[in-house]
Amino acid sequence: MKTRWLLPATLVLALTGCGGFFSSSEGKVTYAEVPSPSEPGGVHPLTLDIAVPEGPGPFPAIVFIHGGGWVIGDLNDGYLEERVQEASQRGFVGVTINYRLANLDDGHGKALHPWPAQLQDVRCALRWLAANAATYKVDTTRVGVTGGSAGGHLAMMSAYARNDARFEPTYCPYSENLEVKAVLSMCGAGDPASVYETTDWWIKPYITRFLALPDGTKVRDAPEVFADVSNLTYMGSGPKVPLLILQGTADTMVVPEVQRAFAASAQVLGQEVHVQYLEGAGHDIDATHRAESDELIWKWFEERL
């Protein structure tokens, strides 16, 4: 039997999408079906919502990826559904996606869908977008990706690890591909090892579950696993894609010092990285600094797409 992790509402609020609210939505479009290892012949549907501007197009597109510690969350978390609609009003095709989470149990106390299932699903969603570009009027040469917290991590990985065969979604029915041209991360865990060592204590078990590691594991105990999930591993050899990081100065989950060090390391690797600090904001940027974050998001993508 599948089981799920259940979290108190206050923790859900803190984890999902750099703050905001949590809701449940199945998505209007099924972009793929993943074989389920716990159900012979069964599948796990992957869904998305999409909003297209009026007019002939083609239009640039922005893909929004929800947060939730890779363990919880939904395509309508925070303000993503609102942002998708606003994207279409601003001349972008807006997309918000679901992906497999590490919440389901494999029957032996481990995650049914650990890393890298999440990135494989994001890759497949981008392929779906490329395969259906004519239907939804997408200019595949102008696609940006954004996400908060865990979604920020996946947004970055979709750009910088794009060429790594390790994350090939072999189940995906689409061969078309596209290149991410700009990334925006809201308090994202660019280097999960550094986040793991400095984050609030209650976050650590979600990271180890996501990575299929025993609780209490030290980074030095599993360096290959933490390297595999780090954007820094791929930024030196991967595509050059401009990145904007929105970071709260009072964030205790992804602390400013870790974000600052990550940005500096990414720049050394040849990436264009900008960090915008939001004074007094915690990990709940959307809840407390919505107007400011909205302005930065639209400005970033309007200038680069």
Salt bridges, closest charged atoms under 4 A:
GLU39 OE2 - LYS2 NZ 3.13
ASP49 OD2 - LYS28 NZ 3.64
ASP77 OD2 - HIS66 ND1 4.00
GLU82 OE1 - ARG290 NH2 3.11
GLU86 OE2 - ARG90 NE 2.85
ASP105 OD2 - ARG209 NH2 3.86
ASP121 OD1 - ARG100 NH2 2.90
ASP139 OD2 - ARG142 NE 2.88
GLU168 OE1 - ARG123 NH1 3.61
GLU168 OE2 - ARG127 NH2 2.94
GLU179 OE2 - ARG162 NH2 3.55
GLU179 OE1 - LYS181 NZ 3.45
ASP228 OD2 - ARG166 NH2 2.90
ASP251 OD2 - HIS283 ND1 2.77
GLU272 OE2 - HIS274 NE2 2.80
GLU272 OE2 - ARG304 NH2 3.82
ASP286 OD2 - ARG83 NH1 2.91
ASP294 OD1 - ARG83 NH2 2.70
ASP294 OD2 - ARG290 NE 2.95
GLU302 OE2 - ARG90 NH1 2.94
GLU303 OE2 - LYS299 NZ 2.86
GLU303 OE1 - ARG304 NH1 3.13
